[in-house]
Amino acid sequence: MRKWPGKDLIMAHAMTQSGFDRVKELAEGQWDSIIGSLYPSIAKAISRPGLARCACPVHHSTKGPRADGFRVFDDFIKTGGGVCNTCGTFPTGIDLICFLEGQENNPKHALRILEEYFGLGRGEKVQRTAPRPRPKEPIYDERSDPEAIKKRLWLLNKIWDDSVPLSELPEDHHAIRYLTETRGADDFDLLAAQENMRFNERLFYEKVEDEENTPVYFPGLVSVMHTVDGEMAGLHRIYLDPNKPQKASVEKNKKILGRLEARLNGAVRINGRAPFTEHANVCEGIETAVAIAYSTGHSIFAAGYTTLMSKWMPPEGTRYVTVWADRDANEAGIRHALELKERLQDMGLKCRILVPDFLDTEKEDWNDVLLECGFEEIAEAYSGLSEQTEVY
């Protein structure tokens, strides 16, 4: 069995990780603020990721001020990526900064800019080779627009209301089979008891880059995220193949749509068979949460992704927390779990972190353990009896 380093070694590694890993971790979840402040000329596109468009800040346009050839991706806050219809696609925030700076294929230039932004500079001053255009019109921010806020909340409620509770689906429905067969949680009664997860036959995915901006739809699982106060924070969507019990074959088969007026901070509660107690469980992914609830019988909160898990707040009455961390090649899951544990302990709660070490792979989550080893291994990990689980 592979032995994981202790907390001190993990934190030491975090201090010596590469500059790229460091800035990527710091930037995840706030690319809108970073690039928005560095390059205000694309603020319009950033205001509505995936939907709003603006003139390309590099090649500009022959269409005048209403040109719309540039946009950022709908998961921009997490990835920092964007695309220009003429200049090409820039998958990450580092790629996009290189493009905006006229320094394509020179990621170290973007690294220095981000290090300077975060106050991590190496004493080097960045010499920008491309001017940053100034906006020709007042910057619109839909996050402070009451009508836009109201429209987003209406959209979230409509998606949820148009979705079907899992209890109303037949057991052989491909969405149910995705969870029971593909993901290994073979308990229809448990799935039918999920109050925060539904099925939607027609979820918007994206608009095709053509003359009509043709919308693309997929069926999918929709899970509602709540704040610690019980308010809707957003919707987590897993896009599914229309006919098979598997995820859709698209680049981004999971997305989160949050409210506009507040930074996304919440989780999906996955119900177990046992009543909720003062011992809370939390993990990153929806499928992982279902696997743990299926294996242990206990409810669990799914944060959506790693950085959101580190910011998770336990419900009132919680005294003890188990954090089910993913094992990642870059150890991001453990680092964010340690960050959460430290914060929970400062709140006076007891906390432990469980990290799987069952498989001979670079990365592993608890759904992988269910599929490869069976639910008994997860139940033993919860009980503290597993020899293949690292505990922090």
C-alpha positions in Angstrom: 0.0 0.0 0.0 1.3 3.4 -0.9 2.1 5.6 2.1 1.0 9.2 2.0 3.1 11.9 3.7 2.0 13.5 6.9 0.4 16.9 7.2 3.8 18.7 7.7 5.2 17.1 4.5 2.1 17.9 2.5 2.2 21.6 3.6 5.9 21.7 2.8 5.2 20.3 -0.6 2.5 23.0 -1.1 5.1 25.6 -0.4 7.5 24.2 -2.9 5.1 23.3 -5.7 5.7 24.8 -9.1 4.8 28.4 -9.7 2.2 27.3 -12.2 0.5 24.9 -9.7 0.5 27.7 -7.1 -1.1 30.4 -9.2 -3.6 28.0 -10.7 -4.7 26.9 -7.2 -5.0 30.6 -6.1 -6.8 31.6 -9.2 -9.4 28.8 -9.3 -12.8 30.2 -8.6 -11.9 33.8 -9.1 -10.7 34.1 -12.7 -13.5 36.6 -13.3 -12.0 39.0 -10.7 -8.4 38.5 -11.8 -8.8 38.9 -15.6 -11.6 41.4 -15.2 -9.3 43.7 -13.2 -6.3 43.2 -15.5 -8.2 43.4 -18.8 -11.3 45.6 -18.4 -11.8 45.7 -22.2 -13.4 42.2 -21.9 -15.6 43.0 -18.9 -18.7 42.7 -20.9 -17.9 39.1 -21.9 -17.0 38.3 -18.3 -20.2 39.7 -17.0 -22.2 36.7 -18.4 -19.8 33.8 -19.0 -20.8 31.8 -22.0 -23.5 34.2 -23.1 -22.2 37.8 -23.3 -19.9 38.7 -26.1 -17.7 41.6 -27.0 -15.2 42.7 -29.7 -12.0 40.8 -29.7 -9.5 43.0 -27.7 -6.6 41.9 -29.9 -7.7 41.9 -33.5 -10.8 44.2 -32.8 -13.4 44.0 -35.6 -14.9 45.6 -38.6 -18.4 45.5 -37.1 -18.0 48.5 -34.8 -18.7 48.7 -31.1 -21.3 46.0 -31.2 -18.9 43.4 -32.5 -19.4 40.1 -30.6 -16.6 37.8 -31.8 -15.1 37.2 -28.3 -16.6 35.4 -25.3 -15.4 33.5 -22.2 -16.5 30.0 -21.4 -19.5 29.4 -19.1 -17.1 27.8 -16.5 -14.8 30.8 -16.8 -14.7 31.5 -13.0 -13.2 28.1 -12.6 -11.0 27.7 -15.7 -10.4 31.3 -17.0 -10.7 30.2 -20.6 -12.2 32.0 -23.6 -12.5 32.0 -27.4 -12.3 34.4 -30.3 -14.1 33.4 -33.5 -11.1 34.6 -35.5 -8.1 34.2 -33.3 -8.9 30.8 -31.7 -9.6 29.0 -28.4 -7.7 29.6 -25.2 -8.7 26.8 -22.7 -7.2 28.2 -19.5 -6.7 31.5 -17.8 -3.0 31.3 -18.5 -3.6 30.7 -22.2 -6.0 33.7 -22.3 -3.5 36.0 -20.6 -0.8 35.0 -23.1 -3.2 35.8 -25.9 -4.3 39.2 -24.4 -0.6 40.1 -23.8 0.5 39.1 -27.3 2.7 36.4 -25.8 1.1 33.2 -27.1 3.2 30.1 -26.4 5.0 32.0 -23.6 3.2 30.8 -20.4 6.0 32.1 -18.2 5.0 35.6 -19.1 1.5 34.9 -17.8 2.9 33.2 -14.7 4.9 36.4 -13.9 1.7 38.5 -14.3 -0.2 36.3 -12.0 2.6 36.1 -9.4 2.7 39.9 -9.4 -1.1 40.0 -9.1 -1.1 37.7 -6.0 2.0 39.4 -4.5 4.2 36.4 -5.1 6.6 38.1 -7.5 10.2 37.0 -7.8 11.4 40.5 -8.0 10.9 40.7 -11.8 8.9 43.4 -13.4 6.6 42.3 -16.2 7.2 44.2 -19.4 3.9 43.9 -21.3 4.3 43.9 -25.0 0.6 44.6 -25.9 -1.4 47.6 -24.7 -4.5 46.9 -22.7 -7.4 48.6 -24.5 -9.7 50.7 -22.3 -13.5 50.1 -22.5 -15.3 52.5 -24.8 -18.5 52.3 -22.7 -19.4 51.9 -19.0 -18.6 48.4 -17.7 -21.8 46.5 -17.2 -21.8 44.0 -14.3 -24.9 41.9 -14.2 -24.1 40.8 -10.6 -25.3 44.2 -9.5 -28.2 44.5 -11.9 -31.5 43.8 -10.1 -33.2 42.7 -13.3 -30.4 40.3 -14.2 -30.4 38.9 -10.6 -34.1 38.4 -10.7 -33.9 36.7 -14.2 -31.1 34.3 -13.0 -33.1 33.3 -9.9 -36.2 32.7 -12.2 -34.0 30.6 -14.5 -32.7 28.5 -11.6 -36.2 27.9 -10.3 -37.6 27.1 -13.7 -34.9 24.5 -14.4 -35.6 22.9 -11.0 -39.4 23.0 -11.4 -39.1 21.5 -14.9 -37.1 18.6 -13.6 -38.6 15.3 -12.5 -38.0 13.7 -9.0 -36.1 10.5 -9.3 -38.9 8.7 -7.5 -41.1 9.3 -10.5 -38.7 7.6 -12.9 -38.8 3.8 -13.7 -35.9 1.7 -12.4 -34.8 1.0 -16.0 -34.6 4.8 -16.9 -31.1 5.6 -18.2 -30.6 8.3 -15.6 -31.4 5.8 -12.8 -29.2 3.2 -14.5 -26.3 5.8 -14.6 -26.3 5.8 -10.8 -27.2 2.2 -10.1 -25.1 0.5 -12.9 -22.4 2.9 -14.1 -21.8 4.4 -10.6 -22.5 1.3 -8.6 -25.2 2.7 -6.1 -27.6 -0.1 -6.7 -30.4 0.9 -4.4 -33.4 2.5 -6.1 -35.1 3.3 -2.8 -32.1 5.3 -1.8 -32.2 7.2 -5.1 -35.9 7.8 -4.9 -35.5 9.4 -1.5 -33.2 12.1 -2.9 -35.0 15.4 -2.4 -32.2 17.5 -3.9 -31.6 15.6 -7.1 -33.9 15.4 -10.1 -33.8 14.5 -13.8 -34.3 17.0 -16.6 -34.9 15.8 -20.2 -33.6 19.0 -21.8 -30.8 20.9 -20.2 -29.2 23.7 -22.1 -25.5 23.0 -22.7 -24.1 25.7 -25.0 -24.7 27.6 -28.3 -22.9 26.4 -31.4 -20.6 28.9 -33.1 -22.7 29.3 -36.2 -24.8 32.0 -37.8 -27.9 31.1 -35.8 -26.1 30.4 -32.5 -27.9 27.1 -32.4 -28.5 25.9 -28.8 -27.4 22.4 -27.8 -29.4 20.4 -25.2 -28.8 17.2 -23.3 -30.7 15.3 -20.6 -29.1 15.4 -17.2 -29.2 15.1 -13.5 -29.9 18.4 -11.7 -29.0 18.8 -8.0 -29.8 21.9 -6.0 -27.1 23.5 -3.9 -28.1 25.2 -0.6 -26.3 27.6 1.6 -25.9 26.8 5.3 -29.0 29.0 5.8 -31.1 26.8 3.5 -31.3 29.2 0.5 -30.7 28.0 -3.0 -27.2 28.8 -4.0 -27.2 27.2 -7.5 -27.7 24.1 -9.5 -25.2 21.4 -10.3 -25.8 19.6 -13.6 -24.4 16.3 -14.9 -25.1 16.0 -18.6 -26.0 12.5 -19.7 -26.1 10.6 -23.0 -29.6 10.7 -24.4 -29.9 6.9 -24.6 -27.2 5.2 -22.6 -26.5 5.2 -18.8 -23.4 7.3 -19.1 -22.3 10.9 -19.2 -22.6 12.9 -22.4 -19.5 12.8 -24.6 -18.8 16.5 -24.3 -15.8 18.5 -23.0 -17.6 19.7 -19.9 -20.1 17.1 -18.8 -20.6 18.8 -15.4 -21.5 22.4 -14.8 -22.7 24.7 -11.9 -25.1 27.6 -12.5 -25.1 29.9 -9.5 -27.0 32.9 -8.4 -25.6 36.3 -9.5 -25.7 38.4 -6.4 -23.5 36.2 -4.2 -20.3 34.2 -4.7 -21.1 30.5 -5.0 -20.9 28.9 -1.6 -23.1 25.9 -0.8 -23.5 22.1 -1.2 -25.9 19.4 -2.3 -27.2 17.3 0.5 -27.5 13.6 -0.5 -29.8 11.7 1.8 -28.8 8.5 3.4 -30.9 5.8 5.0 -30.2 6.9 8.6 -31.5 10.1 10.1 -29.2 13.1 10.1 -27.1 13.4 13.3 -24.5 15.7 14.8 -21.9 13.9 12.7 -21.8 15.5 9.2 -20.0 14.2 6.1 -18.8 16.2 3.2 -17.0 15.4 -0.1 -16.4 17.0 -3.5 -18.4 15.3 -6.2 -22.1 14.3 -6.6 -21.3 10.7 -7.7 -18.8 10.3 -4.8 -21.5 11.5 -2.3 -24.0 9.0 -3.7 -21.4 6.2 -3.4 -20.7 7.1 0.3 -24.4 7.5 1.2 -25.1 4.1 -0.5 -22.2 2.4 1.3 -22.5 3.9 4.8 -26.2 4.7 5.0 -25.4 8.3 6.2 -26.3 11.6 4.6 -23.4 13.6 3.0 -22.9 17.0 1.5 -21.4 17.3 -2.0 -19.7 20.6 -2.5 -19.3 20.3 -6.3 -15.6 20.8 -6.6 -12.5 21.0 -4.4 -12.3 24.8 -3.8 -16.0 24.9 -2.8 -15.4 22.0 -0.4 -12.7 24.0 1.4 -15.3 26.8 2.0 -18.1 24.5 3.1 -20.0 25.4 6.3 -21.6 22.7 8.4 -25.3 22.9 9.5 -26.2 24.0 12.9 -25.9 21.4 15.6 -22.8 19.7 13.9 -20.2 18.6 16.4 -18.1 16.2 14.3 -17.2 16.2 10.5 -15.8 13.5 8.3 -14.2 14.9 5.1 -14.0 12.3 2.3 -11.2 13.7 0.2 -10.2 12.6 -3.3 -6.6 11.5 -3.9 -5.3 13.6 -6.8 -1.9 13.5 -8.6 -1.3 17.1 -7.5 -2.7 16.5 -4.0 -5.2 19.4 -4.4 -7.9 17.3 -2.7 -5.9 16.8 0.4 -4.7 20.4 0.6 -8.2 21.8 0.4 -9.4 19.1 2.9 -6.7 20.2 5.3 -7.7 23.8 4.9 -11.3 22.9 5.7 -10.3 20.8 8.7 -8.2 23.6 10.2 -11.2 26.0 9.8 -13.6 23.6 11.4 -11.3 23.0 14.3 -11.1 26.7 14.8 -14.9 26.6 15.1 -14.6 24.1 17.9 -15.6 21.0 15.8 -13.9 17.7 15.7 -12.8 16.7 12.2 -11.1 13.9 10.4 -10.1 13.4 6.7 -10.4 10.1 4.9 -8.3 9.6 1.8 -8.6 6.4 -0.3 -5.5 4.3 -1.1 -7.0 1.2 -2.5 -6.0 1.4 -6.2 -2.7 1.5 -8.0 -3.6 4.7 -9.8 -2.4 8.3 -9.7 -5.8 9.5 -8.6 -8.8 7.9 -6.9 -12.1 8.9 -5.3 -14.5 7.0 -3.2 -16.8 6.2 -6.1 -13.8 4.4 -7.7 -13.5 2.4 -4.4 -17.2 1.4 -4.6 -16.8 0.3 -8.2 -13.5 -1.6 -7.8 -13.7 -2.9 -4.2 -17.3 -2.8 -3.1 -19.3 -0.9 -0.5 -17.9 -2.8 2.4 -14.5 -1.0 2.0 -16.2 2.4 2.3 -18.2 1.2 5.3 -15.0 0.0 7.0 -13.3 3.3 6.2 -16.1 5.2 7.9 -15.9 2.8 11.0 -12.1 3.4 11.2 -11.3 -0.2 10.4 -9.8 0.2 6.9 -6.0 -0.4 6.5 -6.2 1.2 3.0 -7.4 4.6 4.1 -5.2 7.4 5.1 -6.6 9.3 8.1 -5.7 12.9 8.9 
